[in-house]
Amino acid sequence: ARDGQRAWALKILGVQDRAGGITTKEALEDVRKRTKDLYKRRMAEKKEQDAKKVMQAFDIIKASFVKNKNGGVAKKASASGSGSRPSSSGAPAAGVKRSSSSASLSAASGAAKAAKVANGQQAK
């Protein structure tokens, strides 16, 4: 069934089937550019269903590429197909709470007040 889907995708995109499939990033980039052009053309012609098929075809080709790159194990793709990845900048993901800086500041000022009281100074 996978080969049938891949063959359908190649036909929709008008891409020549290569012996080992699409194995390089450059080849995948060429297919992506073709997909983009076809999608724009179909949308300009008001053929939204055909445009949607073009995007589905590219997703199949991309999944096949990722599967081949990982030794036959496909990574789980996002539902939108946009390839979104978790941020590596150290920022928390959406919905993850971080301790607020004001809470840590008030804890620090509380510790400073306690140290002043211990030294015999009046805390403000």
Sequence and secondary structure as in RCSB ss.txt:
>XXXX:A:sequence
ARDGQRAWALKILGVQDRAGGITTKEALEDVRKRTKDLYKRRMAEKKEQDAKKVMQAFDIIKASFVKNKNGGVAK
KASASGSGSRPSSSGAPAAGVKRSSSSASLSAASGAAKAAKVANGQQAK
>XXXX:A:secstr
 HHHHHHHHHHHHT    TT S SHHHHHHHHHHHHHHHHHHHHTT HHHHHHHHHHHHHHHHHHHHHHTTT   
   TTSS      SS   TT     HHHHHHHHHHHHHHHHHHTT    
